[in-house]
Amino acid sequence: MTTAIAPANIAFIKYWGMRDAEQTLPYNGSLSMNLDACLTTTSVLFDPALESDHVTLTLYAQPPKVAVGRPLERVVAHLDRMRALAGVTTRARVTSSNNFPADAGIASSAAAFAALTLAGVSALGLAMDERTLSRLTRRSGSGSASRSIPTGYVEWHNGDDLTSFAESIAPPEYWDLADVVAVVDTQAKKIGSAENHHLAVTSPYFGVRLEGIQQRLDAARTAIMQRDLTLLGTTMEADAVSMHLVCMTQSPPSFYWNAGTMAVIHAVRAWREQGLEAYFTIDAGPNVHVICASGDRFIVQERLEALPEVQFTLVNRVGHGARLVHVND
């Protein structure tokens, strides 16, 4: 049995739109930061006595449940990819748990499939370098999971199956940023990211977004290299609004933001005018990630928790990538 831990990640420049569903290839590159406190732990045991795969999920604040339907299908499909590489048909017992809300715009699928991939590959005795592991993780259908394999600040390159992989561009200690997640809704979103990745191309704004992506990607990469929070913040806010504008103008439209989302956005902008440098970004969900210098994380947390729309916060610094924590031969 092998156990792996993988982090959620927050994208500064977001992957939105899938041009090849079978290989999970994006329309654009993306750049993210791994989170040190939002984690998924997954164990995989391949057992010849099993007639079918058995998956148990313990989601945040919920009792353990046996996976059925689409969640089970996604795990089985990814196990099949790993079994094909290893040349085996042995079924597996998978147990997975996370310590943050799932399907709420905090990259729970990214953490889950990164942990599943690393644990599964290790349990099968497959030797893979980080690039190959990232590519395999990308194939899970959760493309963002590829960014949870390397450590620290990570860029996922656009390309074909061989060249679309994620790699670290800076370790966690290079720049001590924080992500304070303002949780305004813990409910699972009604429309998943996967569906909206396919619908994105129906938005008349989709092409406009792609035209500006490379400039924003270059700016965000430069901001990280130069530790320039102002450049990073303004760039990532523009990219987040761009992504959600695509969602809101696709057919049919999808609206992830709610009143709590807007309250946090307005508050962050007001605090910045008052001298507290913090910036927002929002993944596919209503909850808001507030990026700031690590030294400001507790004042940001205090102010967020004072907002009536915020249920609680999750405070993260820059985290390491997926790692093995237990191997039992």
N, C-alpha and C positions, 0 to 999 in steps of 0.2 A: 504494500500500500504506500502511496506517495501523497504527501500533502503540500500544497503550495498556497502562498498568499500573494494577492495582486491588488494594486491600488486602483481606485477610480482616477480619472484624469479630467482636468478642465481644459478645454480647447480655447486658446486665445484667437487662433484663426481656425474656423470650423470646417469640417468635412460635411458637405450637404449636397446630396444628389449622387446616385450610384449609376455609373455608366455600364457596369457589367455585374449583374446580380450573382452569377455563378461563381465568379472569382472575387467578388466584393471589391471592385475597383472604383475609386472615386473620380469625380470630375476635376477635383483640385487637391493640391497638397494641403496639409494642416499642421498646426503647431500647438503643443499643449504642455501642461505642467502636471506631474504626478502628485497626488495628494497623500500625505502621510497618515491621515487618520480615518479615511473612508476606504475600508478594506473588505475584500472577500477572501474567505478561506475555503479551499476545496480539496477533498481527498478522493482519490481514485484507486480502486482495487479491481484488477482483472481476475475473474474467478471462473474457472472451467465448469464449476457446478451450476452456474447461472444459465438459465435458458433465454433470458432477455435482460436488457440493461435496466437497472433499478436506480432511480435518481430521487434523492431526498433534499428538499430545499428548506432552509430556515431563513426566511426573510426578516428584515428589521421589525422588531416588536411583534413578531408572529410566531406561533408554534410551528414545529417541523411539519412539512407536508410532502407527501409523495407526489412527484411531478407527473402530470398527465397533459394530454393535448399538445398545443404548440410548444410550451416550455420543454416538455420531454422530447419532442421531435427535434428541436434545435440541438439539444445535447447529444442525442443519439446520432444525428447527422455528423456532428463534429467528431464524436468517437469513431464513427465509421471512417472518416478521413485518416485518423491516426492509425486505426487498425489496418487500413489498406497500405499505409507506409511501412508498417511492421510485418505485414504478411500474415496476420492472424485474424481469427474470427471470434475470439474469446469475449464474452460479454463482461460488463463492468458494473460495479456498485459505486455510485457517486454520491457524496454528501457535500453540501455547500451551504455556507452561511455568510451573511453580510451584516455590517454594523451601521448601516445607513439606509434611508428609504430607497426602495427600488422603483424603477420606472417613473421617476419623478424629476428627471433632468439633472441627475448627479452621476451619470455614467455607470450605473449598476451593471449593465450588460458588458461594458468594457472590462470592468474588474472581474466579472464572473467568467468570461470566456478566456481572458488571459490566464487566470488561475487554473481553469479546466485544461487549457492547452499544455501549460507547463507540467501540471501534475500527471496528465495522461501520457505525454511524451516520455517523462521520466519513468512512469510505471511500466511502460513498454520497452524500456531500455534503448530508446532511440537517441542517437547522438546528433545534436543540432547546434549550430552556432546561433548567435542572437538574431542575425538577419533572417535566417531560415525559420526560426521560431516565430519571429514577428510576421513573416509572410503566411505561415500556417495559421496563426491566430487571426489574421485578417480574413482568411477564408471561412471563418466561423459564421459570417454574416453580420457580426458586429465589427465593422471596420475599425472603429475607434479602439477596440481591444488591442490592436497591434501597437498602439501608443503606450499601453500599460505594461509592455514587456521591458523596454529599455528603462534606464533610470533618469530621474530628474526632469530636465526640460527636453522635450522630445519632438522631432519633426517626422511626419509621415509623408513620404515622397509619393507623388503621383507617378504612374507609369504602367507597364504591363505586369504580368504575374511575377516576373523575375525582379523587376525594378521597383515595384511598389512595396516598400517596407518602411519600418520606423526605426529611427536611431537617435541616440542621445546627442544633443548638441551642447549640453552643459550639465554638470552634476548638481545635486541639491545644494551643496555648500557654496556654489559659485555665486548665487544671488539669493539672499534670504527673504523671499516673498511669503505672503500668507494669502490663503483663500478662506474667507469667512462665509460659509454658505448660509444664507437667510432662508430658512424653510418656512414657506407660507402655505404649503399644501403637501401633505404626506400621501395623498391618494395616488394610485397609479393613473397615469395619463390615459385618456380614452383612445387616442390615436398614437400608435407606436412610431418610433423613429423610422423603422424599416419601411413602413407604408409611405411615410412622407418623403423618404429618400427617392422613391419611385415617382411620386407626384410632383416633386420639385420642378421638373422640366416643363410642367404645364403652366408655370408662372411666367408672365411676360417679363418679369424682372430677373428671371434666372440668368439670362445671358449677360445682363448688366452686372450682376453680382460677380460672375466669372471674370469679366473684364477687369475688375478691380482687385481680384484675389491675389495675384502675384505681387502687386505693389504692397498690399497689406502684409503678405507673408514675409517679404523682404524687410519691411519696416519692423515687424514684430521680432524677427531674428536679430536684426541690428540692435533693437532695444534690449534684448536679453544679453547680447554680447557686451553692450555698453552700460548695462544696468541702468537703463533710462526708463523710469516708471511712467513719466509723462508720455513719452512716445508709445510705450507698450499700452498704456491705459486708453489713450485716445484711439489707437489703432484697433484694439480689441472691442471697444464699445461700438465702433463703426461696423465692425464685422458681425457682431451679434445682432445689431439692428438689421443689417443686410440679410442675414439668414432668416430672421423672423418675418421680414417683409416678404420674402419668397413664400414662406408658409401661408401668410395671410392673403396672398394673391394667387395661389395655385388653385387648381380646380379638382375637387372642391376645396375651399379654403380651410385652413387649420389654425386655431388660435390657442396658443399655449399660455399666454399671459393672462393673469387675472388682476383683481384690484390690489392684491398684496404685492404682486410683481411691480406694478406701477408705483405703489407707495415706496418701495425700496429704491427704485430708480430715482424718484424725485428726491428722496432723502440723501442718497449718495451724492447727487449733483449739488445739493445745498451744502452738504458738509465740505465738499471740495471748494466751494466759493468762500467758506469760512476758514480754509487753511488745512483741512484734513485731507491729504491726498489719498483718495481711494477711487476705484473704478469698478463698474459692473460688467458682468457678462452673463449670458443666459443660454443654457443648452436647451434641448428639446423637452421643456417642461416649464412650470411656473416659478420654480425656485431660483433665487438670484445668487450668483457667486460674486463676492466683493473682494477684489484684489487690492492689497495694500502692502506696504513694508511690514516685515514681521514684527517690528517694534511697535507698530500701531494696531496690531491685531486685537488686543483686548479692549481698546477704546472703541474700535469698530464693532466688536461683538457687543459691548455694553449699549452702544447707540442703536444697533439693530434690534436687540432684545427689548428695547424700550418702545419700539414701534408696535402698536396694537395688532397689526396684520402679521407679525412674525411669531410663529409658534415656538421655535427654538433655533439655535444656530449650531453649525458644525465648524470647528476651527481647525484648519489644516495649514501646515507648512509644506515646503517642497519635499516630496517623498521619493523613495527608491522604487525601482521597478519590481516586476514579479520575481519571487524567489522561493526556493524549496525550503520547507521547514521540517520535513520528516520524510525519511525514506526507510522502509522496512522490507528487507529482502526475505 
